[in-house]
Amino acid sequence: MTAKVLGKLSITSVLLFVSLYQSLAQQNDSLSKHFFVNVELRPRAEFTSNYILPPNDSIDPYFYITQRNRISIQYESEKWLIKSDLQEIHLWDQDNKASKIGSINFYQLFLETKFKAVNIRLGRQSILLDNGRLFSDAPWAQQGRAHEGIRIMKYSKHFSNDFFFLFTRNYGNEFDAAYSPVASNRYKYLLMNYFSYTSGNNFSFNAMNIVDFLKDAKSGEMHTRATSGGRIEFKKNRWYYTLNSYLQFGNNPKGQKLFAYYFQPEIKLSLQKSSWRLGAEIISGSSSQLSQTSSGDFDVLYGVTWKFNGNMNVFTRFPADVGGKGLINPYLFAAIPLNTKLSLRSDFHLFYTQYHLLNNSGQEVKKFLGFENDLSLKYVPVKELEINCAFSFYQSSSTMQYLPKIQDENKFAFWSYLMVSYSFNAVNLKRYKN
């Protein structure tokens, strides 16, 4: 990161701060206003062995530390909202003992108009829809995930309806792509409608319709892909039932004709001192009988995978991490609050391909890939401080030698981390109507 770029970012932040403070200080404006500045410091140490997780691709075992420093500035009135999240990510690893900058970037930078009927948001913004499966702000990732474009929002007591027009541009090489909140977005343009309904009691559903325009890396041709579906939820006493399903069709980034699907049935039981979730994810893949011009590989778009397919992110890029053969992932999650400040969670996953992989001789191998168990603790001693730690392990089957994530399928693979998040409001000014 050059000093020139750093200077521009600093000057922009100062000018924005001064402008917002002057607006807030106007005595003749009777509108209620809220201006605050939040500071977050979030270091995280990670240790991995026997599997490949960026930024490491060769060293084993591997230890590294990242730290996110984020300053969030927000000004809100009855008709306007301005938000700026400037973040800097530091990285220490085994090859470079000294600190180095992974990225300096705006996580969010947007302007929102607020009216009674419709809100319009313009700029770089995080997007979290439904349970985060297809669109998530990726809160665990140090860089998070954001998108650039326009969001039109309409809300009522039981309904919400959001329209999006998003785009990507040439971000240049000023920031490390591994720690950029926007560099992983693969579309050139994206149109989306998200509709949700809740009865206010025991029933809710949502629908998501997405069209993204993808540029072929080889030919430069633009391909159009559509994703359509939604989720239904029902609650009764201590039981919760849900079904999440999507169809994907059109053309994938390679220009292949696409027809793919995703299903996630789940039930949850909430007890006095624990909660249990039993479910499965089915992410379709391509059978060997499909022609070279067709694909059955479902892409989970811009959501998070660790939340659904395990903390280790063994299966996070689809179809690459499953060899294009789809994934079936039965799971059992248990959450146990130990007291008001400390909670324990255990996630257990089984992994299967939908279709058989082929070995080096062209013969089919078994579908079972292995199992993963994630054990995590969360401790919140005070409101501003949160401490998380976890230990996860993956036991491979012999089939994993044909996939790119486990270095040695005969050995134990594990990942662990310790993360401390300290966040506080440096400025918090409020003004109410006279």
C-alpha positions in Angstrom: 0.0 0.0 0.0 1.6 3.3 -1.1 1.7 6.4 1.2 -0.3 8.3 -1.5 -3.2 5.9 -1.2 -3.0 5.9 2.6 -3.1 9.7 2.6 -6.1 9.8 0.3 -8.0 7.4 2.6 -7.1 9.3 5.7 -8.1 12.7 4.2 -11.4 11.2 3.0 -12.2 9.9 6.5 -11.3 13.2 8.2 -13.4 15.2 5.7 -16.3 12.9 6.2 -16.0 13.1 10.0 -15.9 17.0 9.9 -18.8 17.2 7.5 -21.0 14.9 9.5 -20.2 16.7 12.8 -21.0 20.1 11.3 -24.4 18.7 10.1 -25.1 17.3 13.6 -24.2 20.6 15.3 -26.8 22.7 13.4 -29.0 24.1 16.1 -31.9 25.1 13.9 -32.7 21.6 12.6 -35.4 19.9 14.7 -34.9 16.4 13.2 -33.6 13.7 15.5 -30.0 12.7 14.7 -27.5 10.1 15.7 -23.7 10.2 15.0 -21.3 7.6 16.3 -17.8 6.3 15.7 -17.1 2.7 16.6 -13.6 1.2 16.9 -12.9 -2.5 16.6 -9.7 -4.4 17.2 -9.8 -8.1 16.3 -6.6 -10.2 16.4 -6.9 -13.9 15.6 -4.2 -16.7 15.8 -4.7 -19.9 13.7 -2.9 -23.2 13.6 -3.4 -25.8 10.9 -2.0 -29.2 10.1 -2.4 -31.5 7.1 -4.8 -29.5 5.0 -4.6 -26.5 2.7 -6.1 -23.3 3.9 -5.1 -19.9 2.4 -2.8 -18.1 2.8 -0.8 -21.3 3.3 -0.5 -23.8 0.4 2.7 -25.8 1.3 3.9 -25.4 4.9 2.8 -28.0 7.4 2.0 -27.4 10.2 1.2 -23.8 9.7 0.7 -20.9 12.2 -0.2 -17.4 11.5 -1.9 -14.3 13.0 -4.2 -11.8 11.4 -5.6 -8.6 12.9 -8.5 -6.5 11.8 -8.6 -2.8 12.8 -11.9 -1.2 11.8 -13.2 2.3 12.3 -17.0 2.7 11.6 -18.5 6.1 11.2 -22.3 6.5 10.9 -24.6 9.5 10.7 -28.3 9.0 10.8 -31.3 11.4 10.6 -34.9 10.8 9.8 -34.3 10.9 6.0 -30.6 10.1 5.6 -28.0 7.5 6.6 -24.3 7.7 5.8 -22.0 4.9 6.8 -18.3 4.4 6.4 -16.3 1.4 7.6 -12.5 1.8 7.0 -10.5 -1.3 7.8 -6.9 -2.3 7.9 -5.8 -5.9 8.1 -2.4 -7.0 9.4 -0.8 -10.4 8.8 2.0 -12.2 10.5 3.1 -15.7 9.3 5.8 -18.2 9.6 7.8 -16.9 6.7 7.5 -13.3 7.6 7.9 -12.6 11.3 7.4 -8.9 10.9 4.0 -7.3 10.5 2.9 -6.6 7.0 -0.3 -5.0 5.7 -2.7 -7.5 4.1 -5.2 -4.8 3.0 -6.4 -1.3 3.6 -9.9 -0.9 2.3 -13.4 0.4 2.8 -15.6 -2.5 4.0 -18.7 -0.3 3.6 -19.2 3.2 2.2 -22.8 4.1 1.3 -25.5 6.7 1.4 -29.1 5.7 2.1 -32.2 7.8 1.7 -34.9 7.1 4.2 -38.6 7.6 3.4 -41.8 6.2 4.8 -42.4 3.9 1.8 -39.0 3.1 0.2 -35.4 3.3 1.3 -32.6 3.5 -1.3 -29.0 2.6 -0.5 -26.2 3.5 -2.9 -22.5 2.4 -2.6 -20.4 -0.4 -1.1 -22.5 -2.3 1.3 -22.7 -5.7 3.1 -25.6 -7.9 2.2 -27.0 -10.6 4.5 -30.1 -12.3 3.3 -32.0 -15.1 5.0 -29.7 -17.5 6.8 -26.6 -16.4 4.8 -26.4 -19.4 2.5 -26.4 -17.6 -0.8 -25.7 -14.0 0.4 -23.7 -13.3 3.5 -21.6 -10.5 5.0 -19.1 -13.2 6.0 -18.6 -11.8 9.6 -16.0 -14.4 10.6 -13.6 -13.5 7.7 -11.3 -10.6 8.7 -12.1 -8.8 5.5 -15.9 -9.5 5.5 -17.8 -9.5 2.2 -19.4 -6.5 0.5 -20.9 -5.6 -2.8 -21.2 -2.4 -4.8 -24.4 -1.1 -6.3 -28.0 0.0 -5.5 -30.4 -1.5 -3.0 -34.1 -0.5 -3.0 -35.9 -1.6 0.2 -39.6 -1.6 1.1 -40.8 -2.9 4.5 -44.1 -3.3 6.3 -45.2 -5.2 9.4 -45.3 -8.7 7.8 -43.6 -8.2 4.4 -40.2 -7.0 3.1 -39.2 -6.6 -0.5 -35.6 -5.7 -1.6 -34.4 -5.1 -5.1 -30.6 -5.1 -6.0 -28.5 -4.0 -8.9 -24.9 -4.9 -8.2 -21.7 -4.7 -10.3 -18.0 -5.2 -10.1 -15.3 -3.1 -11.6 -11.5 -3.2 -12.1 -10.2 -2.7 -8.5 -6.6 -2.5 -9.6 -3.8 -4.0 -7.6 -3.7 -1.6 -4.7 -5.1 -4.2 -2.3 -4.3 -7.8 -1.7 -7.2 -9.8 -3.2 -7.0 -12.3 -0.4 -8.1 -9.6 2.1 -10.4 -7.5 0.0 -14.2 -7.5 0.8 -15.1 -7.3 -2.9 -12.4 -9.2 -4.8 -14.1 -12.6 -4.5 -17.3 -11.5 -6.3 -17.3 -13.2 -9.6 -20.2 -11.5 -11.5 -19.9 -8.5 -13.8 -23.5 -7.5 -13.1 -26.1 -9.0 -10.8 -29.9 -8.4 -10.5 -31.8 -9.7 -7.5 -35.2 -9.6 -5.8 -35.6 -10.8 -2.2 -39.1 -11.1 -0.7 -39.9 -12.3 2.8 -43.1 -12.8 4.8 -43.6 -13.5 8.5 -46.9 -14.2 10.2 -45.4 -12.8 13.5 -46.0 -16.1 15.2 -45.0 -19.5 13.9 -44.7 -19.3 10.1 -42.5 -17.5 7.7 -41.1 -17.9 4.2 -38.9 -16.0 1.7 -38.2 -16.1 -2.0 -35.0 -15.1 -3.8 -34.6 -14.6 -7.5 -31.1 -13.8 -8.8 -29.7 -13.3 -12.3 -25.9 -12.8 -12.5 -23.9 -12.0 -15.6 -20.6 -13.8 -15.7 -17.6 -13.1 -18.0 -15.8 -16.1 -19.5 -12.2 -15.8 -18.5 -11.0 -17.4 -21.7 -13.3 -16.1 -24.4 -14.5 -12.9 -22.8 -18.0 -13.8 -23.6 -20.8 -12.9 -21.2 -22.9 -15.7 -19.7 -26.2 -15.4 -17.9 -27.1 -17.6 -14.9 -30.3 -17.6 -12.8 -30.9 -18.9 -9.3 -34.5 -19.1 -7.9 -35.9 -20.6 -4.8 -36.4 -19.8 -1.1 -37.0 -21.1 2.4 -40.0 -22.0 4.5 -40.0 -22.1 8.3 -42.5 -23.4 10.9 -42.3 -23.3 14.7 -44.3 -25.1 17.3 -43.5 -25.1 20.9 -39.9 -26.3 21.2 -39.7 -27.6 17.7 -38.5 -25.7 14.6 -38.8 -27.1 11.0 -37.3 -25.6 7.8 -36.7 -26.4 4.2 -34.3 -24.4 2.0 -34.3 -25.1 -1.8 -33.0 -23.5 -5.0 -32.8 -24.2 -8.7 -29.9 -22.9 -10.8 -30.1 -22.7 -14.6 -28.8 -20.8 -17.6 -25.1 -20.9 -18.4 -22.2 -21.2 -15.9 -18.9 -19.2 -16.3 -17.5 -21.8 -18.7 -20.5 -21.4 -21.0 -21.9 -24.8 -20.2 -25.7 -25.3 -20.1 -26.6 -25.4 -16.4 -29.3 -27.2 -14.5 -28.5 -27.6 -10.8 -30.2 -27.7 -7.4 -29.8 -27.3 -3.7 -31.8 -28.7 -0.7 -31.5 -28.2 3.0 -34.1 -29.8 5.3 -33.6 -29.2 9.0 -35.3 -29.7 12.4 -34.4 -28.1 15.7 -35.3 -28.9 19.3 -34.8 -26.2 21.9 -34.5 -27.4 25.5 -34.0 -25.4 28.6 -30.2 -25.9 28.7 -29.4 -26.8 25.1 -30.5 -26.8 21.5 -30.1 -29.5 18.9 -30.2 -29.2 15.1 -30.4 -32.2 12.7 -30.3 -31.6 9.0 -28.5 -32.2 5.7 -27.3 -30.2 2.7 -27.5 -31.6 -0.8 -25.5 -29.6 -3.3 -25.9 -31.1 -6.8 -23.0 -32.0 -9.0 -22.4 -33.5 -12.5 -22.7 -37.1 -13.3 -20.3 -38.8 -15.7 -23.2 -39.3 -18.2 -23.6 -35.5 -18.8 -22.1 -34.2 -22.0 -19.2 -31.8 -22.0 -21.5 -28.9 -22.8 -23.8 -29.4 -19.8 -23.3 -29.1 -16.0 -25.2 -30.0 -12.9 -22.9 -28.1 -10.5 -24.7 -25.8 -8.1 -22.8 -22.7 -7.1 -23.5 -21.4 -3.6 -22.9 -17.9 -4.9 -21.8 -15.3 -2.3 -22.7 -17.0 1.0 -20.6 -18.5 3.8 -19.7 -22.2 3.8 -18.2 -22.8 7.3 -21.6 -22.2 8.9 -23.0 -25.1 6.9 -20.2 -27.3 5.8 -17.8 -27.1 8.8 -15.4 -24.6 10.3 -12.4 -26.1 8.5 -13.8 -25.0 5.1 -12.6 -28.3 3.5 -15.5 -27.8 1.1 -16.0 -24.2 0.3 -15.5 -23.7 -3.4 -18.1 -25.4 -5.6 -17.6 -27.4 -7.8 -13.8 -27.4 -7.4 -13.5 -28.8 -3.8 -15.8 -31.8 -4.6 -14.4 -32.5 -8.1 -17.7 -31.4 -9.7 -19.5 -34.5 -8.2 -21.8 -32.7 -5.7 -21.9 -32.9 -1.9 -24.2 -34.5 0.6 -23.6 -33.3 4.1 -25.7 -34.7 7.0 -25.0 -32.8 10.2 -25.9 -32.6 13.9 -25.3 -29.3 15.8 -25.5 -28.9 19.6 -25.4 -25.5 21.4 -25.0 -25.5 25.2 -25.0 -22.3 27.2 -22.8 -23.0 30.3 -23.8 -19.7 32.0 -24.8 -16.2 30.9 -21.3 -15.4 29.6 -19.9 -18.7 28.4 -21.4 -21.1 25.7 -20.2 -24.3 24.1 -21.0 -25.6 20.6 -20.3 -28.9 18.9 -20.9 -29.4 15.1 -20.6 -32.8 13.6 -20.6 -33.4 9.8 -20.6 -36.4 7.5 -19.5 -35.8 3.9 -20.4 -37.8 0.7 -20.1 -37.0 -3.0 -23.4 -37.2 -4.9 -21.7 -39.0 -7.8 -18.6 -41.3 -7.8 -15.2 -39.8 -8.3 -12.8 -41.7 -10.6 -9.3 -42.9 -9.6 -6.3 -42.6 -11.8 -7.4 -45.8 -13.6 -10.8 -44.4 -14.4 -12.5 -46.6 -11.9 -15.2 -45.4 -9.5 -14.2 -44.8 -5.8 -16.5 -44.8 -2.8 -18.6 -41.7 -2.2 -17.8 -41.3 1.5 -15.3 -38.5 2.0 -14.9 -38.4 5.8 -16.3 -36.6 8.9 -15.5 -33.4 10.7 -16.2 -32.3 14.3 -16.0 -28.7 15.4 -15.8 -27.8 19.1 -16.0 -24.1 20.0 -16.3 -21.8 23.0 -17.6 -18.3 23.2 -16.9 -16.1 26.2 -18.4 -12.6 26.6 -17.1 -11.2 29.9 -18.4 -7.6 29.1 -20.4 -6.1 26.4 -17.5 -4.7 24.5 -15.3 -7.9 24.6 -15.8 -11.3 23.0 -13.4 -14.2 23.1 -13.8 -17.2 20.7 -11.7 -20.3 20.5 -12.2 -23.6 18.6 -10.7 -26.9 17.7 -11.8 -28.8 14.6 -10.6 -32.0 13.1 -11.2 -33.9 9.9 -10.8 -37.6 9.5 -10.5 -38.5 5.8 -11.5 -41.5 3.8 -9.2 -42.8 1.0 -11.3 -40.9 -1.5 -9.9 -37.6 -0.3 -6.7 -38.3 -2.1 -8.5 -37.3 -5.3 -9.6 -33.9 -4.0 -7.4 -30.8 -3.4 -7.7 -30.0 0.3 -6.2 -32.7 2.5 -2.4 -33.2 2.1 -2.3 -36.8 3.3 -5.6 -38.6 3.6 -4.1 -41.2 6.0 -3.3 -38.6 8.6 -5.3 -36.5 11.0 -6.2 -33.0 9.7 -7.0 -30.2 12.2 -7.5 -26.5 12.6 -7.7 -24.3 15.7 -8.0 -20.6 16.4 -8.2 -18.1 19.2 -9.8 -14.7 18.4 -10.4 -11.7 20.6 -12.8 -8.9 19.5 -12.8 -5.6 21.3 -15.3 -3.0 20.1 -16.3 0.3 21.6 -18.0 3.5 20.7 -15.5 6.3 20.6 -18.2 8.9 19.9 -21.9 8.5 20.4 -23.9 11.7 20.0 -27.7 11.8 19.8 -30.2 14.6 19.3 -34.0 14.3 19.5 -36.9 16.4 18.3 -37.8 19.4 20.3 
